[in-house]
Amino acid sequence: MPYTIPNLPRIQRALLKWHDADGMHAPWRDSRDPYEALVAAVMAQQTQMSRVMVLYERFIAAFPTVEALAAASVGDVIRVWKGMGYNQRAVRLHNAARTIVRDGWPQDAASLATIDGVGPFTAAIIASYAFNQPAACVDTNVVRILTRLAGDETLGGKRLQDLADACMTGPAAAEPARWNQTLMDYGARICTSRPKCNECVVSKYCATYTRAQTPGGEVPHLSPKLVADTRTPYRMRPTTDDRQPKTKFEHTPRYFRGRIIDALRDLPPGKTFRIEDLPARIANEVTPAADEVEAWVTALEKSGLIERRGNRLRLPH
């Protein structure tokens, strides 16, 4: 049975009114440029918006159009991507730009999602922001709001997307970009992992909040104490995994792969260095073994992030 959210028109009006006063302003939201929406959406994957806001301007200054990005080398894109992390996103963004320059901009989310490096969420961003299409974006912020309003935080997959699509009606359908922005901003600011229920403009319509108010109806993140006083921090009970010793990030393969990319970024374009020199270049309190470095280099080469010629490495041309 499909999920619904009672009082949806009232919820939409209240949230859109909140967004008028407190929503985030960003250049890619105002421009209605599909390229700017693409860049921002890819940057926002797994990166805090505060970092995106700073680095977005630098990236657009370097590659002001989709044509400029497509014409650049992968190595140049990776260099400008410095500070964003998850460097594979830069390669996917570059691939998407080349596809778009070759084939043109699709305007609906389904077609946009077929472009290598775009995906459903980014496709919905572009379709709604640039082309005013009623495409529902679903990120972690949107998930929290919709599942809490519906009263089932286990909801996911197709049923969750169906719920998001069903909410793209009335005023949301008239302004799909603003509705998507509203949900993402509200999830980031109010309906957070530790929700500010006392500040919520739709708490009276929220099934999860209502359940937390009833005797015996407490839910983990909405304890009566938190609902009554948001100044009191709520601490989630640690899971078994949370209590296990964790490997320091600086000792993980992901960290060292990033260090390899950073070392190559520091080289002038076209220059190389030997793979044998890598352990010393990327060492911290741990110096990785040669076989570990070889595995990381192989993985980076397979991902299109580096090039190897014999025993010498560089960023892709």
Secondary structure, 3 states (H helix, E strand, C coil): CCCCCCCHHHHHHHHHHHHHHHCCCCHHHHHCCHHHHHHHHHHHCCCCHHHHHHHHHHHHHHCCCHHHHHHCCHHHHHHHCCCCCCCHHHHHHHHHHHHHHHHCCCCCHHHHCCCCCCHHHHHHHHHHHHHCCCCCCCCHHHHHHHHHHHCCCCCCHHHHHHHHHHCCCCHHHHCHHHHHHHHHHHHHHCCCCCCCHHHCCCHHHCHHHHHHHCCCCCECCECHHHHHCCCCCCCCCCCCHHHCCCCCHHHCHHHHHHHHHHHHHCCCCCCCEEHHHHHHHHCCCCCCCHHHHHHHHHHHHHCCCCEEECCEEECCC
